[in-house]
Amino acid sequence: MTLKNSVIKGYHAFEIRPPMISPSCPLNVEPEYTNIKDVCACLVWIPELDFFAPDIHGMITDDKRHLKLTDVTGLPIGRVPRSLAPYFRNIIDNGGKVLSEVTGAPVPSYPPWPAQHEKGGGVGLPCDYIISTTCRNDFDVI
């Protein structure tokens, strides 16, 4: 199941862009166990370097910061929006998997998420979330 037109929150804090390759790179969504403010928080991670073909290891992922793919692999790039995190956490805790695919450049926060200047606002990365569960019908989980 795919949840389209969502975002990865926190780009303004993490400031790491995923590689823009075709086909797009699936980013791992994992629980953020050390987040004491939100027990359901989930981080979005760039896969480890061995996931990528060797010929793109030197690829620039961020011209402004001069970061290459080798600099950013295995790092978190942001969080799942707070409104989605409890559902994703439940899916992951029950043996399912959630991936994210970035669909565009960073943008100021927009509805239904908080405004850029409000708590929980900021800048986000547009994305789609790909959800798979151990259930026969993925919709049984949501």
A tleap script that builds the chain and sets N, CA, C and O, in Angstrom:
source leaprc.protein.ff14SB
mol = sequence {
  NMET THR LEU LYS ASN SER VAL ILE LYS GLY
  TYR HIE ALA PHE GLU ILE ARG PRO PRO MET
  ILE SER PRO SER CYS PRO LEU ASN VAL GLU
  PRO GLU TYR THR ASN ILE LYS ASP VAL CYS
  ALA CYS LEU VAL TRP ILE PRO GLU LEU ASP
  PHE PHE ALA PRO ASP ILE HIE GLY MET ILE
  THR ASP ASP LYS ARG HIE LEU LYS LEU THR
  ASP VAL THR GLY LEU PRO ILE GLY ARG VAL
  PRO ARG SER LEU ALA PRO TYR PHE ARG ASN
  ILE ILE ASP ASN GLY GLY LYS VAL LEU SER
  GLU VAL THR GLY ALA PRO VAL PRO SER TYR
  PRO PRO TRP PRO ALA GLN HIE GLU LYS GLY
  GLY GLY VAL GLY LEU PRO CYS ASP TYR ILE
  ILE SER THR THR CYS ARG ASN ASP PHE ASP
  VAL CILE
}
set mol.1.N position { 0.856 -1.150 0.000 }
set mol.1.CA position { 0.000 0.000 0.000 }
set mol.1.C position { 0.914 1.228 0.000 }
set mol.1.O position { 1.956 1.231 0.656 }
set mol.2.N position { 0.521 2.266 -0.736 }
set mol.2.CA position { 1.316 3.488 -0.806 }
set mol.2.C position { 0.504 4.676 -0.329 }
set mol.2.O position { -0.627 4.885 -0.766 }
set mol.3.N position { 1.087 5.448 0.567 }
set mol.3.CA position { 0.501 6.693 1.043 }
set mol.3.C position { 1.221 7.814 0.307 }
set mol.3.O position { 2.383 8.111 0.586 }
set mol.4.N position { 0.521 8.429 -0.631 }
set mol.4.CA position { 1.141 9.444 -1.487 }
set mol.4.C position { 0.998 10.842 -0.897 }
set mol.4.O position { 0.178 11.084 -0.011 }
set mol.5.N position { 1.821 11.757 -1.413 }
set mol.5.CA position { 1.757 13.188 -1.087 }
set mol.5.C position { 1.915 13.470 0.399 }
set mol.5.O position { 1.149 14.245 0.972 }
set mol.6.N position { 2.888 12.855 1.012 }
set mol.6.CA position { 3.187 13.112 2.411 }
set mol.6.C position { 4.523 13.852 2.487 }
set mol.6.O position { 5.009 14.366 1.480 }
set mol.7.N position { 5.108 13.904 3.673 }
set mol.7.CA position { 6.393 14.577 3.850 }
set mol.7.C position { 7.250 13.833 4.870 }
set mol.7.O position { 6.763 13.031 5.667 }
set mol.8.N position { 8.531 14.131 4.810 }
set mol.8.CA position { 9.473 13.775 5.863 }
set mol.8.C position { 9.753 15.086 6.578 }
set mol.8.O position { 10.224 16.042 5.963 }
set mol.9.N position { 9.468 15.136 7.865 }
set mol.9.CA position { 9.627 16.371 8.631 }
set mol.9.C position { 11.056 16.494 9.165 }
set mol.9.O position { 11.780 15.505 9.276 }
set mol.10.N position { 11.445 17.730 9.492 }
set mol.10.CA position { 12.713 17.961 10.161 }
set mol.10.C position { 13.901 18.211 9.266 }
set mol.10.O position { 15.038 18.172 9.737 }
set mol.11.N position { 13.675 18.471 7.975 }
set mol.11.CA position { 14.814 18.721 7.086 }
set mol.11.C position { 15.669 19.875 7.608 }
set mol.11.O position { 16.895 19.836 7.503 }
set mol.12.N position { 15.021 20.909 8.177 }
set mol.12.CA position { 15.748 22.076 8.680 }
set mol.12.C position { 16.717 21.704 9.807 }
set mol.12.O position { 17.701 22.409 10.033 }
set mol.13.N position { 16.450 20.619 10.505 }
set mol.13.CA position { 17.323 20.185 11.596 }
set mol.13.C position { 18.390 19.202 11.117 }
set mol.13.O position { 19.548 19.301 11.522 }
set mol.14.N position { 18.010 18.258 10.261 }
set mol.14.CA position { 18.944 17.226 9.812 }
set mol.14.C position { 19.817 17.705 8.652 }
set mol.14.O position { 20.996 17.358 8.578 }
set mol.15.N position { 19.244 18.497 7.750 }
set mol.15.CA position { 19.947 19.081 6.602 }
set mol.15.C position { 20.720 18.054 5.775 }
set mol.15.O position { 21.842 18.312 5.340 }
set mol.16.N position { 20.117 16.902 5.567 }
set mol.16.CA position { 20.725 15.875 4.725 }
set mol.16.C position { 19.726 15.507 3.644 }
set mol.16.O position { 18.578 15.164 3.928 }
set mol.17.N position { 20.178 15.585 2.397 }
set mol.17.CA position { 19.312 15.224 1.275 }
set mol.17.C position { 19.641 13.809 0.817 }
set mol.17.O position { 20.806 13.417 0.751 }
set mol.18.N position { 18.604 13.058 0.504 }
set mol.18.CA position { 18.856 11.716 -0.033 }
set mol.18.C position { 19.309 11.828 -1.483 }
set mol.18.O position { 19.088 12.858 -2.120 }
set mol.19.N position { 19.934 10.791 -2.009 }
set mol.19.CA position { 20.327 10.831 -3.416 }
set mol.19.C position { 19.089 10.838 -4.312 }
set mol.19.O position { 18.149 10.077 -4.087 }
set mol.20.N position { 19.095 11.687 -5.311 }
set mol.20.CA position { 17.994 11.738 -6.272 }
set mol.20.C position { 18.408 10.891 -7.474 }
set mol.20.O position { 19.029 11.385 -8.415 }
set mol.21.N position { 18.054 9.621 -7.424 }
set mol.21.CA position { 18.407 8.679 -8.476 }
set mol.21.C position { 17.134 8.061 -9.032 }
set mol.21.O position { 16.065 8.147 -8.428 }
set mol.22.N position { 17.272 7.440 -10.187 }
set mol.22.CA position { 16.130 6.769 -10.791 }
set mol.22.C position { 16.515 5.308 -11.013 }
set mol.22.O position { 17.551 5.051 -11.627 }
set mol.23.N position { 15.735 4.347 -10.544 }
set mol.23.CA position { 14.525 4.550 -9.752 }
set mol.23.C position { 14.878 5.140 -8.393 }
set mol.23.O position { 16.016 5.033 -7.938 }
set mol.24.N position { 13.893 5.764 -7.747 }
set mol.24.CA position { 14.160 6.459 -6.495 }
set mol.24.C position { 14.631 5.492 -5.410 }
set mol.24.O position { 14.323 4.300 -5.426 }
set mol.25.N position { 15.373 6.041 -4.490 }
set mol.25.CA position { 15.980 5.264 -3.408 }
set mol.25.C position { 14.975 5.053 -2.282 }
set mol.25.O position { 14.468 6.032 -1.732 }
set mol.26.N position { 14.671 3.805 -1.919 }
set mol.26.CA position { 13.771 3.576 -0.784 }
set mol.26.C position { 14.502 3.870 0.528 }
set mol.26.O position { 15.571 3.320 0.793 }
set mol.27.N position { 13.913 4.737 1.333 }
set mol.27.CA position { 14.493 5.113 2.619 }
set mol.27.C position { 13.803 4.319 3.720 }
set mol.27.O position { 12.581 4.168 3.706 }
set mol.28.N position { 14.564 3.822 4.655 }
set mol.28.CA position { 14.019 2.998 5.734 }
set mol.28.C position { 13.373 3.853 6.816 }
set mol.28.O position { 13.933 4.870 7.225 }
set mol.29.N position { 12.203 3.446 7.278 }
set mol.29.CA position { 11.534 4.088 8.406 }
set mol.29.C position { 11.685 3.155 9.602 }
set mol.29.O position { 11.277 1.994 9.557 }
set mol.30.N position { 12.276 3.681 10.672 }
set mol.30.CA position { 12.542 2.876 11.869 }
set mol.30.C position { 12.116 3.646 13.118 }
set mol.30.O position { 12.171 4.876 13.126 }
set mol.31.N position { 11.692 2.947 14.173 }
set mol.31.CA position { 11.352 3.624 15.428 }
set mol.31.C position { 12.557 4.391 15.984 }
set mol.31.O position { 13.698 3.938 15.886 }
set mol.32.N position { 12.280 5.548 16.561 }
set mol.32.CA position { 13.327 6.334 17.220 }
set mol.32.C position { 13.227 6.050 18.720 }
set mol.32.O position { 12.560 6.775 19.458 }
set mol.33.N position { 13.886 5.005 19.148 }
set mol.33.CA position { 13.755 4.518 20.518 }
set mol.33.C position { 14.238 5.516 21.567 }
set mol.33.O position { 13.796 5.457 22.715 }
set mol.34.N position { 15.125 6.418 21.203 }
set mol.34.CA position { 15.693 7.348 22.182 }
set mol.34.C position { 14.920 8.653 22.299 }
set mol.34.O position { 15.340 9.538 23.044 }
set mol.35.N position { 13.815 8.804 21.596 }
set mol.35.CA position { 13.041 10.041 21.652 }
set mol.35.C position { 12.143 10.011 22.889 }
set mol.35.O position { 11.141 9.297 22.916 }
set mol.36.N position { 12.506 10.788 23.909 }
set mol.36.CA position { 11.734 10.771 25.159 }
set mol.36.C position { 10.503 11.675 25.098 }
set mol.36.O position { 9.632 11.588 25.963 }
set mol.37.N position { 10.423 12.537 24.090 }
set mol.37.CA position { 9.260 13.423 23.951 }
set mol.37.C position { 8.114 12.757 23.204 }
set mol.37.O position { 6.954 13.126 23.389 }
set mol.38.N position { 8.430 11.782 22.365 }
set mol.38.CA position { 7.407 11.111 21.560 }
set mol.38.C position { 7.773 9.637 21.420 }
set mol.38.O position { 8.660 9.283 20.643 }
set mol.39.N position { 7.091 8.787 22.169 }
set mol.39.CA position { 7.419 7.356 22.165 }
set mol.39.C position { 7.085 6.680 20.838 }
set mol.39.O position { 7.547 5.569 20.578 }
set mol.40.N position { 6.290 7.335 20.002 }
set mol.40.CA position { 5.934 6.764 18.702 }
set mol.40.C position { 6.799 7.296 17.562 }
set mol.40.O position { 6.620 6.884 16.416 }
set mol.41.N position { 7.726 8.194 17.850 }
set mol.41.CA position { 8.523 8.841 16.806 }
set mol.41.C position { 9.249 7.813 15.940 }
set mol.41.O position { 9.736 6.792 16.426 }
set mol.42.N position { 9.304 8.115 14.640 }
set mol.42.CA position { 10.009 7.264 13.684 }
set mol.42.C position { 10.953 8.125 12.852 }
set mol.42.O position { 10.579 9.202 12.387 }
set mol.43.N position { 12.175 7.643 12.670 }
set mol.43.CA position { 13.164 8.314 11.837 }
set mol.43.C position { 13.169 7.709 10.440 }
set mol.43.O position { 12.829 6.541 10.252 }
set mol.44.N position { 13.560 8.524 9.465 }
set mol.44.CA position { 13.709 8.079 8.083 }
set mol.44.C position { 15.207 8.077 7.786 }
set mol.44.O position { 15.882 9.091 7.963 }
set mol.45.N position { 15.716 6.946 7.337 }
set mol.45.CA position { 17.153 6.728 7.161 }
set mol.45.C position { 17.521 6.475 5.703 }
set mol.45.O position { 16.765 5.848 4.961 }
set mol.46.N position { 18.690 6.968 5.302 }
set mol.46.CA position { 19.278 6.614 4.011 }
set mol.46.C position { 19.928 5.240 4.187 }
set mol.46.O position { 20.582 5.004 5.203 }
set mol.47.N position { 19.765 4.335 3.228 }
set mol.47.CA position { 20.397 3.008 3.356 }
set mol.47.C position { 21.925 3.105 3.450 }
set mol.47.O position { 22.517 4.134 3.122 }
set mol.48.N position { 22.535 2.031 3.896 }
set mol.48.CA position { 23.996 1.954 3.980 }
set mol.48.C position { 24.606 1.975 2.575 }
set mol.48.O position { 23.919 1.706 1.589 }
set mol.49.N position { 25.887 2.291 2.495 }
set mol.49.CA position { 26.579 2.475 1.223 }
set mol.49.C position { 26.506 1.247 0.319 }
set mol.49.O position { 26.402 1.392 -0.899 }
set mol.50.N position { 26.559 0.048 0.885 }
set mol.50.CA position { 26.554 -1.157 0.049 }
set mol.50.C position { 25.232 -1.366 -0.694 }
set mol.50.O position { 25.161 -2.214 -1.584 }
set mol.51.N position { 24.188 -0.614 -0.349 }
set mol.51.CA position { 22.915 -0.672 -1.071 }
set mol.51.C position { 23.058 -0.073 -2.468 }
set mol.51.O position { 22.359 -0.484 -3.393 }
set mol.52.N position { 23.956 0.891 -2.625 }
set mol.52.CA position { 24.092 1.656 -3.861 }
set mol.52.C position { 25.167 1.078 -4.774 }
set mol.52.O position { 26.152 0.503 -4.311 }
set mol.53.N position { 24.961 1.239 -6.078 }
set mol.53.CA position { 25.945 0.794 -7.065 }
set mol.53.C position { 27.249 1.572 -6.858 }
set mol.53.O position { 27.213 2.778 -6.611 }
set mol.54.N position { 28.396 0.898 -6.956 }
set mol.54.CA position { 29.686 1.567 -6.718 }
set mol.54.C position { 29.923 2.793 -7.598 }
set mol.54.O position { 30.603 3.730 -7.180 }
set mol.55.N position { 29.372 2.796 -8.808 }
set mol.55.CA position { 29.637 3.922 -9.710 }
set mol.55.C position { 28.963 5.230 -9.288 }
set mol.55.O position { 29.256 6.276 -9.867 }
set mol.56.N position { 28.063 5.198 -8.288 }
set mol.56.CA position { 27.455 6.453 -7.831 }
set mol.56.C position { 27.900 6.846 -6.421 }
set mol.56.O position { 27.359 7.794 -5.851 }
set mol.57.N position { 28.864 6.144 -5.855 }
set mol.57.CA position { 29.318 6.454 -4.497 }
set mol.57.C position { 29.848 7.882 -4.370 }
set mol.57.O position { 29.739 8.478 -3.299 }
set mol.58.N position { 30.413 8.437 -5.428 }
set mol.58.CA position { 30.948 9.801 -5.398 }
set mol.58.C position { 29.937 10.863 -5.779 }
set mol.58.O position { 30.277 12.044 -5.849 }
set mol.59.N position { 28.702 10.463 -6.026 }
set mol.59.CA position { 27.646 11.391 -6.444 }
set mol.59.C position { 27.415 12.481 -5.394 }
set mol.59.O position { 27.361 12.195 -4.198 }
set mol.60.N position { 27.280 13.730 -5.846 }
set mol.60.CA position { 26.976 14.850 -4.952 }
set mol.60.C position { 25.483 14.805 -4.637 }
set mol.60.O position { 24.651 14.783 -5.543 }
set mol.61.N position { 25.151 14.790 -3.347 }
set mol.61.CA position { 23.743 14.781 -2.941 }
set mol.61.C position { 23.271 16.164 -2.528 }
set mol.61.O position { 22.068 16.425 -2.494 }
set mol.62.N position { 24.206 17.053 -2.213 }
set mol.62.CA position { 23.857 18.413 -1.793 }
set mol.62.C position { 24.964 19.361 -2.236 }
set mol.62.O position { 26.037 19.402 -1.633 }
set mol.63.N position { 24.695 20.128 -3.302 }
set mol.63.CA position { 25.695 21.061 -3.839 }
set mol.63.C position { 26.086 22.124 -2.817 }
set mol.63.O position { 27.260 22.477 -2.703 }
set mol.64.N position { 25.113 22.630 -2.081 }
set mol.64.CA position { 25.351 23.719 -1.126 }
set mol.64.C position { 26.326 23.303 -0.021 }
set mol.64.O position { 27.200 24.079 0.366 }
set mol.65.N position { 26.175 22.099 0.473 }
set mol.65.CA position { 27.017 21.623 1.576 }
set mol.65.C position { 28.162 20.728 1.094 }
set mol.65.O position { 28.957 20.247 1.902 }
set mol.66.N position { 28.247 20.506 -0.203 }
set mol.66.CA position { 29.296 19.678 -0.809 }
set mol.66.C position { 29.332 18.272 -0.219 }
set mol.66.O position { 30.401 17.727 0.056 }
set mol.67.N position { 28.139 17.692 -0.028 }
set mol.67.CA position { 28.055 16.342 0.521 }
set mol.67.C position { 27.920 15.324 -0.601 }
set mol.67.O position { 27.151 15.508 -1.545 }
set mol.68.N position { 28.684 14.247 -0.474 }
set mol.68.CA position { 28.608 13.150 -1.429 }
set mol.68.C position { 27.803 12.008 -0.812 }
set mol.68.O position { 27.536 11.996 0.389 }
set mol.69.N position { 27.427 11.062 -1.650 }
set mol.69.CA position { 26.679 9.903 -1.182 }
set mol.69.C position { 27.425 9.195 -0.054 }
set mol.69.O position { 26.809 8.753 0.916 }
set mol.70.N position { 28.739 9.087 -0.176 }
set mol.70.CA position { 29.527 8.415 0.865 }
set mol.70.C position { 29.463 9.145 2.210 }
set mol.70.O position { 29.717 8.538 3.250 }
set mol.71.N position { 29.129 10.438 2.201 }
set mol.71.CA position { 29.023 11.215 3.444 }
set mol.71.C position { 27.695 10.993 4.160 }
set mol.71.O position { 27.622 11.134 5.381 }
set mol.72.N position { 26.646 10.649 3.418 }
set mol.72.CA position { 25.299 10.647 4.002 }
set mol.72.C position { 24.666 9.269 4.170 }
set mol.72.O position { 23.623 9.151 4.814 }
set mol.73.N position { 25.266 8.233 3.611 }
set mol.73.CA position { 24.649 6.910 3.747 }
set mol.73.C position { 24.635 6.476 5.205 }
set mol.73.O position { 25.569 6.741 5.962 }
set mol.74.N position { 23.556 5.805 5.577 }
set mol.74.CA position { 23.407 5.322 6.939 }
set mol.74.C position { 22.999 6.383 7.943 }
set mol.74.O position { 23.011 6.131 9.148 }
set mol.75.N position { 22.633 7.580 7.460 }
set mol.75.CA position { 22.240 8.668 8.363 }
set mol.75.C position { 20.741 8.932 8.293 }
set mol.75.O position { 20.113 8.682 7.264 }
set mol.76.N position { 20.158 9.441 9.392 }
set mol.76.CA position { 18.741 9.837 9.347 }
set mol.76.C position { 18.601 11.172 8.624 }
set mol.76.O position { 19.468 12.038 8.739 }
set mol.77.N position { 17.506 11.338 7.879 }
set mol.77.CA position { 17.284 12.605 7.185 }
set mol.77.C position { 16.082 13.358 7.734 }
set mol.77.O position { 15.856 14.507 7.354 }
set mol.78.N position { 15.314 12.747 8.608 }
set mol.78.CA position { 14.146 13.418 9.171 }
set mol.78.C position { 13.243 12.427 9.877 }
set mol.78.O position { 13.609 11.277 10.119 }
set mol.79.N position { 12.041 12.914 10.203 }
set mol.79.CA position { 11.074 12.095 10.936 }
set mol.79.C position { 9.760 11.981 10.175 }
set mol.79.O position { 9.412 12.831 9.355 }
set mol.80.N position { 9.055 10.916 10.470 }
set mol.80.CA position { 7.682 10.744 9.994 }
set mol.80.C position { 6.835 11.798 10.710 }
set mol.80.O position { 7.057 12.043 11.895 }
set mol.81.N position { 5.865 12.434 10.027 }
set mol.81.CA position { 5.002 13.402 10.710 }
set mol.81.C position { 4.350 12.784 11.946 }
set mol.81.O position { 4.001 11.604 11.955 }
set mol.82.N position { 4.193 13.597 12.980 }
set mol.82.CA position { 3.644 13.129 14.260 }
set mol.82.C position { 2.281 12.461 14.088 }
set mol.82.O position { 1.958 11.520 14.814 }
set mol.83.N position { 1.485 12.936 13.139 }
set mol.83.CA position { 0.144 12.371 12.942 }
set mol.83.C position { 0.181 10.959 12.360 }
set mol.83.O position { -0.773 10.200 12.531 }
set mol.84.N position { 1.261 10.598 11.681 }
set mol.84.CA position { 1.383 9.265 11.082 }
set mol.84.C position { 2.210 8.305 11.934 }
set mol.84.O position { 2.049 7.089 11.835 }
set mol.85.N position { 3.085 8.843 12.760 }
set mol.85.CA position { 4.047 8.019 13.501 }
set mol.85.C position { 3.418 6.903 14.331 }
set mol.85.O position { 3.933 5.785 14.299 }
set mol.86.N position { 2.319 7.142 15.084 }
set mol.86.CA position { 1.761 6.028 15.872 }
set mol.86.C position { 1.306 4.856 15.009 }
set mol.86.O position { 1.446 3.701 15.412 }
set mol.87.N position { 0.767 5.139 13.834 }
set mol.87.CA position { 0.307 4.075 12.929 }
set mol.87.C position { 1.500 3.313 12.354 }
set mol.87.O position { 1.495 2.083 12.306 }
set mol.88.N position { 2.517 4.052 11.921 }
set mol.88.CA position { 3.701 3.406 11.368 }
set mol.88.C position { 4.417 2.597 12.441 }
set mol.88.O position { 4.907 1.500 12.171 }
set mol.89.N position { 4.477 3.126 13.643 }
set mol.89.CA position { 5.145 2.420 14.739 }
set mol.89.C position { 4.430 1.098 15.022 }
set mol.89.O position { 5.078 0.076 15.247 }
set mol.90.N position { 3.119 1.117 15.011 }
set mol.90.CA position { 2.329 -0.095 15.221 }
set mol.90.C position { 2.608 -1.116 14.118 }
set mol.90.O position { 2.771 -2.305 14.394 }
set mol.91.N position { 2.660 -0.659 12.896 }
set mol.91.CA position { 2.941 -1.552 11.765 }
set mol.91.C position { 4.317 -2.192 11.927 }
set mol.91.O position { 4.464 -3.405 11.778 }
set mol.92.N position { 5.326 -1.370 12.234 }
set mol.92.CA position { 6.696 -1.870 12.384 }
set mol.92.C position { 6.798 -2.830 13.569 }
set mol.92.O position { 7.420 -3.887 13.464 }
set mol.93.N position { 6.188 -2.461 14.694 }
set mol.93.CA position { 6.239 -3.313 15.893 }
set mol.93.C position { 5.552 -4.660 15.682 }
set mol.93.O position { 5.833 -5.620 16.400 }
set mol.94.N position { 4.652 -4.733 14.697 }
set mol.94.CA position { 3.939 -5.979 14.407 }
set mol.94.C position { 4.493 -6.703 13.186 }
set mol.94.O position { 3.791 -7.502 12.566 }
set mol.95.N position { 5.752 -6.426 12.838 }
set mol.95.CA position { 6.431 -7.166 11.784 }
set mol.95.C position { 6.299 -6.596 10.393 }
set mol.95.O position { 6.792 -7.199 9.440 }
set mol.96.N position { 5.653 -5.455 10.239 }
set mol.96.CA position { 5.528 -4.825 8.932 }
set mol.96.C position { 6.744 -3.979 8.599 }
set mol.96.O position { 7.691 -3.894 9.382 }
set mol.97.N position { 6.709 -3.361 7.439 }
set mol.97.CA position { 7.823 -2.535 6.966 }
set mol.97.C position { 7.259 -1.262 6.371 }
set mol.97.O position { 6.238 -1.285 5.683 }
set mol.98.N position { 7.931 -0.145 6.638 }
set mol.98.CA position { 7.558 1.133 6.042 }
set mol.98.C position { 8.803 1.714 5.387 }
set mol.98.O position { 9.859 1.815 6.011 }
set mol.99.N position { 8.665 2.092 4.129 }
set mol.99.CA position { 9.729 2.753 3.381 }
set mol.99.C position { 9.223 4.112 2.930 }
set mol.99.O position { 8.017 4.357 2.906 }
set mol.100.N position { 10.140 4.988 2.575 }
set mol.100.CA position { 9.773 6.301 2.065 }
set mol.100.C position { 10.551 6.560 0.784 }
set mol.100.O position { 11.720 6.190 0.673 }
set mol.101.N position { 9.898 7.195 -0.181 }
set mol.101.CA position { 10.571 7.616 -1.409 }
set mol.101.C position { 10.360 9.110 -1.570 }
set mol.101.O position { 9.225 9.571 -1.687 }
set mol.102.N position { 11.456 9.874 -1.578 }
set mol.102.CA position { 11.378 11.324 -1.734 }
set mol.102.C position { 10.929 11.636 -3.154 }
set mol.102.O position { 11.419 11.048 -4.118 }
set mol.103.N position { 9.983 12.579 -3.268 }
set mol.103.CA position { 9.410 12.913 -4.576 }
set mol.103.C position { 9.737 14.332 -5.034 }
set mol.103.O position { 9.313 14.739 -6.116 }
set mol.104.N position { 10.484 15.091 -4.230 }
set mol.104.CA position { 10.806 16.461 -4.617 }
set mol.104.C position { 11.812 17.104 -3.683 }
set mol.104.O position { 12.299 16.485 -2.737 }
set mol.105.N position { 12.112 18.370 -3.972 }
set mol.105.CA position { 13.059 19.150 -3.171 }
set mol.105.C position { 12.397 19.621 -1.876 }
set mol.105.O position { 11.170 19.651 -1.788 }
set mol.106.N position { 13.196 19.991 -0.867 }
set mol.106.CA position { 12.633 20.493 0.390 }
set mol.106.C position { 11.710 21.689 0.159 }
set mol.106.O position { 11.993 22.559 -0.664 }
set mol.107.N position { 10.598 21.715 0.902 }
set mol.107.CA position { 9.609 22.796 0.782 }
set mol.107.C position { 9.161 23.236 2.178 }
set mol.107.O position { 9.205 22.444 3.120 }
set mol.108.N position { 8.727 24.508 2.316 }
set mol.108.CA position { 8.161 24.940 3.598 }
set mol.108.C position { 6.944 24.088 3.941 }
set mol.108.O position { 6.221 23.632 3.055 }
set mol.109.N position { 6.732 23.884 5.223 }
set mol.109.CA position { 5.600 23.084 5.693 }
set mol.109.C position { 4.283 23.626 5.150 }
set mol.109.O position { 4.094 24.839 5.060 }
set mol.110.N position { 3.378 22.728 4.791 }
set mol.110.CA position { 2.086 23.107 4.213 }
set mol.110.C position { 0.996 22.230 4.818 }
set mol.110.O position { 1.290 21.161 5.352 }
set mol.111.N position { -0.282 22.677 4.739 }
set mol.111.CA position { -1.385 21.884 5.314 }
set mol.111.C position { -1.419 20.486 4.710 }
set mol.111.O position { -1.143 20.323 3.521 }
set mol.112.N position { -1.746 19.497 5.488 }
set mol.112.CA position { -2.351 19.534 6.815 }
set mol.112.C position { -1.350 19.638 7.961 }
set mol.112.O position { -1.752 19.530 9.120 }
set mol.113.N position { -0.074 19.840 7.687 }
set mol.113.CA position { 0.929 19.947 8.736 }
set mol.113.C position { 1.013 21.385 9.227 }
set mol.113.O position { 0.571 22.301 8.534 }
set mol.114.N position { 1.582 21.597 10.428 }
set mol.114.CA position { 1.672 22.950 10.986 }
set mol.114.C position { 2.424 23.903 10.050 }
set mol.114.O position { 3.291 23.485 9.282 }
set mol.115.N position { 2.073 25.188 10.131 }
set mol.115.CA position { 2.738 26.206 9.315 }
set mol.115.C position { 4.223 26.249 9.652 }
set mol.115.O position { 4.641 25.815 10.726 }
set mol.116.N position { 5.011 26.775 8.724 }
set mol.116.CA position { 6.462 26.755 8.861 }
set mol.116.C position { 6.939 27.369 10.176 }
set mol.116.O position { 7.890 26.860 10.770 }
set mol.117.N position { 6.318 28.433 10.642 }
set mol.117.CA position { 6.760 29.125 11.855 }
set mol.117.C position { 6.199 28.516 13.142 }
set mol.117.O position { 6.608 28.910 14.234 }
set mol.118.N position { 5.273 27.566 13.033 }
set mol.118.CA position { 4.661 26.945 14.209 }
set mol.118.C position { 5.443 25.706 14.651 }
set mol.118.O position { 6.236 25.148 13.892 }
set mol.119.N position { 5.199 25.290 15.902 }
set mol.119.CA position { 5.823 24.066 16.409 }
set mol.119.C position { 5.393 22.894 15.528 }
set mol.119.O position { 4.204 22.698 15.279 }
set mol.120.N position { 6.362 22.126 15.065 }
set mol.120.CA position { 6.066 21.006 14.177 }
set mol.120.C position { 6.048 21.409 12.716 }
set mol.120.O position { 5.805 20.576 11.842 }
set mol.121.N position { 6.305 22.694 12.443 }
set mol.121.CA position { 6.332 23.199 11.062 }
set mol.121.C position { 7.707 22.996 10.460 }
set mol.121.O position { 8.218 21.877 10.438 }
set mol.122.N position { 8.308 24.066 9.974 }
set mol.122.CA position { 9.646 23.978 9.401 }
set mol.122.C position { 9.613 23.592 7.940 }
set mol.122.O position { 8.696 23.959 7.206 }
set mol.123.N position { 10.613 22.854 7.528 }
set mol.123.CA position { 10.771 22.450 6.134 }
set mol.123.C position { 10.647 20.933 6.055 }
set mol.123.O position { 11.142 20.212 6.922 }
set mol.124.N position { 9.989 20.463 5.016 }
set mol.124.CA position { 9.821 19.029 4.830 }
set mol.124.C position { 10.258 18.586 3.453 }
set mol.124.O position { 10.386 19.396 2.535 }
set mol.125.N position { 10.482 17.307 3.319 }
set mol.125.CA position { 10.787 16.700 2.024 }
set mol.125.C position { 9.535 15.976 1.544 }
set mol.125.O position { 9.069 15.058 2.219 }
set mol.126.N position { 8.978 16.363 0.396 }
set mol.126.CA position { 7.812 15.643 -0.125 }
set mol.126.C position { 8.175 14.183 -0.382 }
set mol.126.O position { 9.267 13.877 -0.860 }
set mol.127.N position { 7.247 13.290 -0.058 }
set mol.127.CA position { 7.543 11.868 -0.231 }
set mol.127.C position { 6.268 11.045 -0.334 }
set mol.127.O position { 5.163 11.532 -0.098 }
set mol.128.N position { 6.458 9.796 -0.690 }
set mol.128.CA position { 5.423 8.769 -0.604 }
set mol.128.C position { 5.926 7.740 0.406 }
set mol.128.O position { 7.123 7.460 0.467 }
set mol.129.N position { 5.016 7.181 1.195 }
set mol.129.CA position { 5.363 6.104 2.123 }
set mol.129.C position { 4.822 4.794 1.574 }
set mol.129.O position { 3.649 4.704 1.214 }
set mol.130.N position { 5.671 3.785 1.510 }
set mol.130.CA position { 5.291 2.459 1.032 }
set mol.130.C position { 5.184 1.551 2.258 }
set mol.130.O position { 6.153 1.362 2.993 }
set mol.131.N position { 3.998 0.998 2.461 }
set mol.131.CA position { 3.695 0.239 3.669 }
set mol.131.C position { 3.406 -1.209 3.301 }
set mol.131.O position { 2.588 -1.483 2.423 }
set mol.132.N position { 4.078 -2.129 3.974 }
set mol.132.CA position { 3.752 -3.546 3.805 }
set mol.132.C position { 3.611 -4.160 5.193 }
set mol.132.O position { 4.364 -3.837 6.111 }
set mol.133.N position { 2.649 -5.033 5.325 }
set mol.133.CA position { 2.381 -5.655 6.620 }
set mol.133.C position { 2.343 -7.168 6.468 }
set mol.133.O position { 2.387 -7.706 5.362 }
set mol.134.N position { 2.259 -7.827 7.597 }
set mol.134.CA position { 2.145 -9.284 7.594 }
set mol.134.C position { 0.687 -9.711 7.472 }
set mol.134.O position { 0.395 -10.906 7.412 }
set mol.135.N position { -0.231 -8.745 7.436 }
set mol.135.CA position { -1.661 -9.052 7.318 }
set mol.135.C position { -2.006 -9.426 5.884 }
set mol.135.O position { -1.337 -8.999 4.944 }
set mol.136.N position { -3.028 -10.206 5.728 }
set mol.136.CA position { -3.506 -10.563 4.400 }
set mol.136.C position { -3.954 -9.329 3.636 }
set mol.136.O position { -3.701 -9.193 2.439 }
set mol.137.N position { -4.615 -8.444 4.341 }
set mol.137.CA position { -5.097 -7.205 3.753 }
set mol.137.C position { -4.461 -6.061 4.539 }
set mol.137.O position { -4.778 -5.861 5.711 }
set mol.138.N position { -3.563 -5.309 3.896 }
set mol.138.CA position { -2.869 -4.221 4.579 }
set mol.138.C position { -3.830 -3.237 5.228 }
set mol.138.O position { -3.488 -2.626 6.240 }
set mol.139.N position { -5.021 -3.069 4.671 }
set mol.139.CA position { -5.974 -2.104 5.207 }
set mol.139.C position { -6.500 -2.525 6.576 }
set mol.139.O position { -7.047 -1.696 7.303 }
set mol.140.N position { -6.343 -3.807 6.943 }
set mol.140.CA position { -6.766 -4.261 8.265 }
set mol.140.C position { -5.946 -3.598 9.367 }
set mol.140.O position { -6.413 -3.479 10.500 }
set mol.141.N position { -4.742 -3.171 9.047 }
set mol.141.CA position { -3.842 -2.592 10.034 }
set mol.141.C position { -4.135 -1.111 10.243 }
set mol.141.O position { -4.041 -0.611 11.364 }
set mol.142.N position { -4.479 -0.428 9.198 }
set mol.142.CA position { -4.648 1.036 9.253 }
set mol.142.C position { -5.966 1.436 9.855 }
set mol.142.O position { -6.256 2.627 9.970 }
savepdb mol mol.pdb
quit
